[in-house]
Amino acid sequence: MNQKWIFRQEPDEETVDRLSMSLGFGTFESKLLVLRGIDNYEKAREFFKPKIEDIHNPFLMADMQKAVERVATAIENGEKILIYGDYDVDGTTAVSLMYLYLSKIVEKRYLDFYIPDRNSEGYGISHEGIQFAHQNGFSLIIALDCGIKSNEKVEFARQFDIDFIICDHHLPGEEIPNAAAVLDPKRKDCRYPFKELSGCGVGFKLCQGLNTIYKIPESEIFELTDLLAISIAADIVSMTGENRTLAKMGLKILRKTRNIGLRLLIPDEKLPTYDISNIVFEIAPKINAAGRISHGKSAVELMVSDNLKHAQQIVNEIVNLNDSRRMLDSASTAEALEQVLETKQTENFTTVVYGPHWNKGVIGIVASRLTETYYKPTVVFTDGNNGELVASVRSVPEFDVHKALEQCSEFFIKFGGHPAAAGLSMEKERFEDFKIKFEEVVAEMIRDEQKVPTLTIDSVAEIENLNRDFFNFHRKLAPFGPHNMKPVLVLENQSAAGLVKQMGKDGNHIKFYIHNPANSRNIECVGWKLGTFLEDFKTKSFDLAFTVEENHWKGNVTYYLQIRDVKFLN
């Protein structure tokens, strides 16, 4: 509630009219397309009807030829290949995808995977993982969703004659690791046209590159995009360009997936309509729970399993772990919120908290909760190994927290991440000094508009715009994600038609209808956590900011408006 509404600039009318005529959409729908940068027929074709041909040549990526040749040499010489990945959804789906692809080419006795233990090894490539490779005779490690800053670990592996191929999508440091090949579209010297692939996406490009040699049927390669769609959704990468094409293809595969583990994670009745939000809120937390609370290896075992009984056992374990994760998350968040008040940080530019007993697997969730509550760049610390602290960092929209952390880098043992989120480790005695420096850096960098929650509004809508044609158009805009979010629209001067009622066990939510005189139908409106405004909705008129959502029930689709914010007028 009470966000600052920022209305997007109205697009050029001639461009809107021209697009409307060429596509056959109404003016309102065409306006929303132009606001997304889709201002001509060809861009619309690529957006609405992406084709395999729209996917870029993998050999445009720096080092791809080296990577393909090194894997081919390993296969030819009977070397053992270890697939190594991070313990989150992107990492485990990447490892699963690479393992399933290479299993089509390599006997399984030459192939294995390794996921580091979050508690004992931490994020990224570890000495323990390299020792495992050495002790078990692996001479090539394919690292996925990690490794771009693991210069020292790559050198450490050399003493055992172990080569690395790194497939990462995080920001590189000043120096690229001296590996056999480093695939990362964010490398300064990489001319790959699309920079926002997930870690799993970079792994998929390597599979495409290898397939120029091994010629697995294309249909079998693209059958693996169910895992890729999950990584794109869960890692919250840009839902534009190649990601959107791959996610759209992957969702089609996911809805009829033959992957036993994924089938067990998705209820049969939901499968035909599964979308990005289902992945984010249903599949991703369960896959993540393994790495957060126990070990990410079980998530990979599930996704590569060909044994129904074994897969069901893993699913049962993962569901239990996710329940445990929820309880840990809730308890740690409550303590963190209390600590913010006790340490009088509510007037600060940042929020920095430390709980020695908080589980490392949930501090990222706690950081997100604090950012939602106080709307500040947030760092949540807990105890790591060897007397170190580890932390998860979350930012507010448009503030580059990675850049802020770079100015504090003298405090860190290691750190890495994105503009919106990061992770780091640090010696415990440096906590207070870091807290002061981070506050100073953010205070200097942050702009006034980044200090208050804002809601970007695509357009004011008339109630008459919300008809069947619009809802069909809206569905075609999916899959939604960063840079292709659901349109946020505003209806002005509305009032509830008839009954307004609270929902939920404690009446926390609200539901009512507004009347559309154009077709004499009522449109359902739902407000999560708005139950306390029951009387206001009953008695006042209001401007409503909302997104359109779908309800699926027994094969039927209905639409409702999910309230994003409201401004009462009287």
Protein Blocks (a to p, Z undefined) as FASTA:
>chain_A
ZZacdddddddfklmmmmmmmnopafklmmmmmmnopabfklmmmmmmccfklpccfklp
ghklmmmmmmmmmmmnopacdddddfbfklmmmmmmmmmmmmmmpcfklgccddddfkln
ogcjdfklmmmmmmnopabdcdehihjlmmmmmmmmmmnopacddddfbdcdfbdcdbfb
dcdfkbmklcbfblkbcfklmmmmmmmmmmmmnopafklmmmmmmmmmmmmmmnopafeh
jllmmmmmmmmmmmmccbfklmmmpcfklmmmgcfklmmmmmmmmmmmmmmmmcmklmmm
mmmpcbfklmmmmmmmmmmmmmmmmmmmmmmmmmmmmmmmmnopmlmmbdcdddfkbcfk
lmmmmmmmmmmmnopadddddddeehiacddddddehiafklmmmmmmmmpmbdcddfkb
ccddddfklmmmmmmmmmmmmmmmpcfklmpccdddfbacdfklmcfklmmmmmmmpccd
ehiaccddddehiadehjaddedjkopaccdddddfknopacddddehilmmmmmmmmpc
cddddddddddeehiacdddddfbdcdfZZ
